Amino acid sequence: MAQGDKSTYTDKQKRKAAHIAESYEDRGVPEKDAEARAWATVNKKDGGGKKPGGSGRKTRQPTPKAKAAKE
């Protein structure tokens, strides 16, 4: 998945971004900047795309040794 790929966003998130971008454009923000701001807003509110995808990295699980050190 390339940078800027919107395939992991839901239809609802895409509609939100389009509506937000339109609102920015109505206030005189250039189209490219309005789109960037709109996606930043969607990411901040929803935490990014909701569909599975991306780099495949997982959160690291603590090792038994690390758990024992905490106790």
N, C-alpha and C positions, 0 to 999 in steps of 0.2 A: 504494500500500500504506500503510495507516494505521499509526500508532504502536501497537504491541501486537499487530499481525497476526502470526499464527503459521503462515501458509501456506508460508513458505520453509523450514520445519523438516521433517526426515524423520520417518517414523513411529517410528523408533528413538529419535530425540531427544525426541519427544512422550511416549513410554513412559518414558524416563529421567526426564523432568520430573515425570510423574505419580507415579512411584515415590518420587522425592526429596521431593515435596510431602507425600505420605502419611507418610513418615518424620518430617518436621518436625511434622506435625499430631499424630502419636503422642507427640511430646515436649512437646506443649502449645502450640505456636505457632499463632496464629489462622490460619484457612484462607487469607485474602487474603495475609497475610505469607508463609505457607508457599509459596504458588504463586509469588510474586515471587522468593523466595530460590531456589526450584527452578529457575526459568528463568535466573536469574543464574548458578547453578552450571553449567547446561548450556552457557550462552554462554561461560563461562570455560574449560570443558574442551574444547569443540568449536569455539569461535570463531564462534558464531552459526549461522544457518540454512545448510544445505548446498545447497538447490535455488536455481537462478538467480532473481533478482528484485531488487527494491530500486530505488534512485534512478537507476541506470544510469551513475553516475560511474565513470570508469576511472582507473587510475594514470597519472600524467603521464610521458611519455617525454622524456628529455633531448634538447634541441635539438643540432644539430651544433656550434653555436657554443659551447655549454656543454661539450660533450665536448672540443673543442679547447683550452679553457681549463684543463681538468684535466691534459692531457698535458704 
